[in-house]
Amino acid sequence: CSSDLLLAVGAGVIGIALAWILPGPLLRRVAGEVSFRLQPDGTVLAYTLGLAMLACLACGLAPALAATRGTFQDAIQQRHERLSLRSLLLAIQVCVSVILLVGAGLLVRSVQHARATDPGFAVQDTASLSIDLPASAYPTPAIRTFFQTLSQSVQALPGSPTFGWSDMEPLGHGQGFTSFRLPGENEKQEKLVLQNGVSAGYFDTLHIPVLAGRNFQDSDSGGAVVLVNQTMANKYFPAGDGLGKMIVTNRPQQIVGIVRNAHTAGLD
């Protein structure tokens, strides 16, 4: 049992050492320089050592108890059963380890691919803040007053930071869809597209250029105008005459601008 305990504790110490050393280089490899460190604390250390001792007891106590009772023939049979069970457990352990290694490799590849992919908007030096308001508060004049007051407070900050409001944060966990149709089409001809309600400063903050037409203005808060991206403009107005055209959602809206494609939706 002492050799099992030594083996279990040794494995735990190696695991803690790897957990202390590897996160930093791995983070720099897949995410570049970061401003935080991932290191195990006292709780992780106690949990690892406790788990190692528990594994030692679980693996060594059962054979010891079995050896104290039964005949020699029973001991031989139990030994054969233990060997079969050990082989099964070893096979399961190898399978689980391979699955974990493959999953970790795929995760690293995915992060590297995400880093190399241009999302179409500014990521560096951009912060996102979520504000959850009661559902019962929509739609009320108090909400508009709240955001107007908050906008004035942000504008008064030193440096006059660029900011914008959005119903869904970039690369968030949700998507908003709406159906629309062109004038003269019926409801059976409606198309489904992604939508996002944004303020006038949204595109400026994320450095998403307006390729044609104009950006939103503060006077557009009534929702009678809309900006579309290149993909939608090219698909439904292939002649390049989408600017100024009307689309119908729950109300008629005029296309006043065409913006560059940007992958801001979190579940693309």
Residue pairs with C-beta under 8 A, 6 or more apart in sequence:
1 56
1 60
1 61
1 64
4 56
4 59
4 60
5 53
5 56
5 60
7 56
8 52
8 53
8 55
8 56
9 49
9 52
9 53
9 56
11 52
12 48
12 49
12 51
12 52
15 48
16 40
16 44
16 45
16 48
19 39
19 40
19 44
20 39
20 40
23 37
23 38
23 39
24 37
24 38
26 108
27 34
27 38
28 34
29 108
30 108
30 111
30 112
30 115
31 111
31 115
32 115
40 48
63 82
66 75
66 78
66 82
67 75
70 78
117 263
119 170
119 171
119 262
119 263
119 264
120 208
120 260
120 261
120 262
120 263
120 264
121 170
121 206
121 207
121 208
121 262
121 264
122 205
122 206
122 207
126 205
126 206
128 169
128 170
130 169
130 172
133 143
133 146
137 143
144 221
147 165
151 163
151 165
154 161
154 163
162 201
162 204
162 205
163 201
163 205
164 198
164 199
164 200
164 201
164 202
164 203
164 204
164 205
164 206
165 198
165 199
165 201
165 202
166 196
166 197
166 198
166 199
166 202
167 176
167 196
167 197
167 198
168 174
168 175
168 176
168 196
168 264
168 265
168 266
170 206
170 264
170 266
171 264
171 265
171 266
172 266
173 266
173 267
174 266
174 267
175 194
175 265
175 266
175 267
176 194
176 195
176 196
176 197
177 192
177 193
177 194
177 195
178 192
178 193
178 195
178 249
179 190
179 191
179 192
179 193
179 249
180 190
180 191
180 193
180 247
180 248
180 249
181 187
181 189
181 190
181 191
181 247
181 248
182 189
182 236
182 245
182 246
182 247
182 248
183 246
183 247
183 248
183 252
185 248
191 236
193 232
194 265
196 264
198 216
199 216
200 215
200 216
200 217
200 218
200 220
202 208
202 216
203 209
203 210
203 215
203 216
203 227
203 259
204 215
206 262
206 264
208 259
208 260
208 262
209 259
209 260
210 227
210 257
210 258
210 259
211 230
211 258
211 259
211 260
212 243
212 257
212 258
213 227
213 243
213 244
213 255
213 256
213 257
213 258
214 256
214 257
215 227
215 257
216 225
216 227
216 257
220 256
223 251
223 253
224 251
224 252
224 253
224 254
225 253
225 254
225 255
225 256
226 247
226 253
226 254
226 255
226 256
227 255
227 256
227 257
227 258
227 259
228 242
228 255
228 257
228 258
228 259
229 258
229 259
229 260
229 261
229 262
230 258
230 259
230 260
230 261
231 261
232 242
233 240
233 242
233 243
233 255
233 258
236 242
237 245
242 255
242 258
243 255
243 256
243 257
243 258
244 254
244 255
244 256
245 254
245 255
246 252
246 253
246 254
246 255
247 253
247 255
